Amino acid sequence: MGAILDLVEKMRSPTGIVVTIVIVAVAFFFVRWVFKDEDSNQ
């Protein structure tokens, strides 16, 4: 639980907000890429 609170504190800084947006964008495109890959294999 403490680690989660540390991450939330870091996300409140301007740099943390940018890093959070980048991580979410990378995860989003990775998930889309994986599902697109599964669709083309069938």
Sequence and secondary structure as in RCSB ss.txt:
>XXXX:A:sequence
MGAILDLVEKMRSPTGIVVTIVIVAVAFFFVRWVFKDEDSNQ
>XXXX:A:secstr
 HHHHHHHHHHTSHHHHHHHHHHHHHHHHHHHHHHHHHHHH 
